[in-house]
Amino acid sequence: MNKFYLLIPVVLLGVFIFYYVQFSQQEDARRAREQAAAAEKATIDEENKKEASEKAAQEAQIREQGQRDAEARAEADREQANTDKMQKVVDETTGYKQEADKLSGQAADLQTQLDSLQTAHEKSTRELFDLQKETELAKISRRDAELEIQRAYDMVTQKVGASSMANFTPAPAAH
């Protein structure tokens, strides 16, 4: 019986080693297949990533070119708008200068007319003053003449009143 105690574990150990080696080989083969599949998947993923990054780079380049074109168009539009605005300002400035020259000519003409009207007004005012002066002097002369006539009349009246003829009493009337 003692022999069996040693022989059974050794046989069992041999069976175990046989199954272990067989299982290990199957496991190694499975792991190798998994690693190959993982490597293939990694290769495919890497290729997909490369394709995706190339596509993304192309799309980014296309978008970037489109954006540059849009910016160039926008800049050209802005420059055209600025040029149009500047031309408009120049045209308006020229128009305003012409209008200012025209108005300054009109102002000079009106100033000349105003000066001539002021001169005429001063002349007519002086003439009016002279006429009023002459009128007042004529009125004064007339009053002086009237006073002189009145004084002369009073003198004549006094002389006539003082004379004997003025005291003439008429004869009494017969009744």
Backbone torsions as a table, in degrees:
resi	resn	phi	psi	omega
1	MET	NA	-28.7	178.6
2	ASN	-63.2	-32.1	-178.7
3	LYS	-69.4	-37.8	-179.2
4	PHE	-66.9	-30.3	-179.8
5	TYR	-65.1	-30.0	-179.4
6	LEU	-92.4	-37.7	-176.8
7	LEU	-70.6	-41.8	-177.7
8	ILE	-64.1	-47.3	178.8
9	PRO	-65.7	-33.8	179.7
10	VAL	-68.1	-43.9	179.0
11	VAL	-63.1	-46.3	179.7
12	LEU	-62.8	-37.2	178.3
13	LEU	-65.4	-40.6	177.8
14	GLY	-62.9	-44.7	178.4
15	VAL	-62.1	-43.0	179.9
16	PHE	-61.6	-44.6	-179.4
17	ILE	-63.6	-41.4	178.7
18	PHE	-59.6	-50.6	178.9
19	TYR	-65.0	-37.0	-179.5
20	TYR	-64.5	-45.4	179.4
21	VAL	-64.1	-46.2	-179.8
22	GLN	-61.5	-45.2	179.9
23	PHE	-65.2	-39.9	178.7
24	SER	-63.3	-41.0	178.7
25	GLN	-64.5	-44.5	178.0
26	GLN	-62.7	-41.5	-179.9
27	GLU	-65.7	-42.9	178.0
28	ASP	-62.1	-42.2	178.5
29	ALA	-63.3	-43.5	178.8
30	ARG	-62.8	-43.3	179.0
31	ARG	-64.0	-41.1	178.9
32	ALA	-62.4	-43.2	176.7
33	ARG	-61.6	-43.5	179.7
34	GLU	-63.5	-42.7	179.3
35	GLN	-65.4	-40.2	178.3
36	ALA	-64.3	-43.4	178.9
37	ALA	-64.0	-41.6	179.3
38	ALA	-65.5	-41.1	179.2
39	ALA	-65.1	-42.3	178.7
40	GLU	-64.0	-42.8	179.2
41	LYS	-64.0	-41.2	178.1
42	ALA	-62.7	-40.9	178.5
43	THR	-64.0	-45.0	179.1
44	ILE	-63.5	-44.2	178.8
45	ASP	-61.6	-41.2	179.8
46	GLU	-65.1	-41.9	176.8
47	GLU	-63.7	-42.4	177.5
48	ASN	-62.3	-41.0	178.5
49	LYS	-63.8	-42.3	178.6
50	LYS	-61.3	-46.9	179.6
51	GLU	-61.9	-43.4	-179.8
52	ALA	-65.0	-41.8	-179.8
53	SER	-68.1	-36.8	176.2
54	GLU	-64.2	-45.0	178.3
55	LYS	-61.3	-44.5	-179.9
56	ALA	-63.2	-41.2	178.9
57	ALA	-64.0	-42.5	178.6
58	GLN	-64.0	-45.3	179.6
59	GLU	-64.0	-40.2	178.3
60	ALA	-64.0	-40.7	178.6
61	GLN	-64.3	-42.1	178.5
62	ILE	-63.9	-45.1	178.5
63	ARG	-62.8	-42.3	-179.8
64	GLU	-63.1	-43.6	178.3
65	GLN	-64.0	-42.2	177.7
66	GLY	-62.0	-40.7	179.9
67	GLN	-67.2	-42.0	177.3
68	ARG	-61.5	-41.7	177.8
69	ASP	-62.7	-43.5	179.5
70	ALA	-64.0	-42.4	178.3
71	GLU	-64.1	-40.4	178.6
72	ALA	-63.4	-43.4	177.5
73	ARG	-62.8	-43.4	-179.7
74	ALA	-63.7	-41.8	178.4
75	GLU	-64.4	-41.8	177.9
76	ALA	-63.7	-41.3	177.4
77	ASP	-62.8	-43.1	178.6
78	ARG	-62.8	-43.8	179.3
79	GLU	-63.4	-41.0	178.4
80	GLN	-64.0	-42.9	178.6
81	ALA	-62.9	-42.5	178.2
82	ASN	-64.0	-41.3	178.3
83	THR	-63.1	-43.9	178.1
84	ASP	-61.4	-43.7	179.6
85	LYS	-63.5	-43.6	179.8
86	MET	-63.1	-41.4	178.1
87	GLN	-64.0	-40.7	178.3
88	LYS	-62.3	-43.5	178.8
89	VAL	-63.1	-42.4	179.0
90	VAL	-63.1	-44.2	178.5
91	ASP	-62.0	-45.0	179.2
92	GLU	-63.3	-41.4	179.6
93	THR	-61.8	-44.1	178.6
94	THR	-62.0	-44.5	178.8
95	GLY	-61.4	-43.7	-179.5
96	TYR	-67.6	-36.1	177.3
97	LYS	-64.8	-42.6	178.1
98	GLN	-62.7	-43.3	179.5
99	GLU	-65.2	-39.0	178.6
100	ALA	-64.7	-41.8	177.2
101	ASP	-62.0	-44.0	179.2
102	LYS	-61.3	-46.4	-179.1
103	LEU	-68.6	-34.5	177.4
104	SER	-68.0	-35.5	174.3
105	GLY	-63.4	-43.9	177.6
106	GLN	-63.5	-39.6	179.1
107	ALA	-63.2	-41.4	178.1
108	ALA	-63.1	-44.0	177.7
109	ASP	-61.3	-45.2	179.7
110	LEU	-65.4	-35.5	177.6
111	GLN	-66.1	-39.8	177.2
112	THR	-63.1	-45.4	178.0
113	GLN	-62.0	-41.7	179.5
114	LEU	-62.0	-43.5	178.4
115	ASP	-61.9	-44.0	-179.9
116	SER	-66.1	-38.5	177.6
117	LEU	-66.7	-37.5	177.5
118	GLN	-65.7	-41.0	177.8
119	THR	-63.0	-45.4	178.8
120	ALA	-63.3	-39.5	179.1
121	HIS	-64.0	-45.0	178.3
122	GLU	-61.5	-41.4	179.7
123	LYS	-63.9	-46.1	-179.2
124	SER	-67.7	-35.1	177.1
125	THR	-64.7	-42.8	178.0
126	ARG	-63.4	-44.4	178.7
127	GLU	-61.8	-41.8	178.0
128	LEU	-62.2	-43.5	178.2
129	PHE	-61.7	-43.8	178.5
130	ASP	-62.7	-42.5	179.0
131	LEU	-65.0	-41.8	177.8
132	GLN	-64.0	-37.7	178.5
133	LYS	-63.3	-45.2	179.1
134	GLU	-63.8	-40.0	179.0
135	THR	-62.6	-45.9	179.7
136	GLU	-64.4	-40.6	177.8
137	LEU	-64.4	-38.4	178.2
138	ALA	-65.6	-40.0	178.0
139	LYS	-63.6	-43.4	178.8
140	ILE	-62.0	-44.5	179.0
141	SER	-62.4	-39.8	179.2
142	ARG	-64.1	-45.8	178.2
143	ARG	-62.6	-40.6	177.3
144	ASP	-61.6	-42.9	179.8
145	ALA	-64.9	-42.0	179.1
146	GLU	-63.4	-42.5	177.0
147	LEU	-62.7	-40.0	179.0
148	GLU	-64.4	-42.5	178.1
149	ILE	-64.3	-41.6	-180.0
150	GLN	-64.9	-43.0	178.6
151	ARG	-63.3	-44.1	179.5
152	ALA	-64.1	-39.3	178.5
153	TYR	-63.5	-43.8	178.7
154	ASP	-63.6	-40.3	178.6
155	MET	-63.7	-45.1	-180.0
156	VAL	-64.7	-40.1	-179.6
157	THR	-63.7	-41.1	178.9
158	GLN	-67.0	-41.5	-179.6
159	LYS	-67.4	-40.4	179.8
160	VAL	-67.9	-40.0	-179.5
161	GLY	-66.9	-30.3	-178.9
162	ALA	-84.2	-16.8	-177.4
163	SER	-76.4	162.1	-177.3
164	SER	-72.1	-24.7	-178.0
165	MET	-74.7	-23.9	-178.7
166	ALA	-76.9	-24.2	-179.1
167	ASN	-95.0	14.9	-178.2
168	PHE	-62.7	128.0	177.5
169	THR	-107.7	130.3	-177.0
170	PRO	-73.7	157.1	-179.8
171	ALA	-68.0	148.2	-179.2
172	PRO	-69.0	143.6	-174.8
173	ALA	-85.1	143.6	-179.9
174	ALA	-81.7	136.4	178.1
175	HIS	-108.9	NA	NA
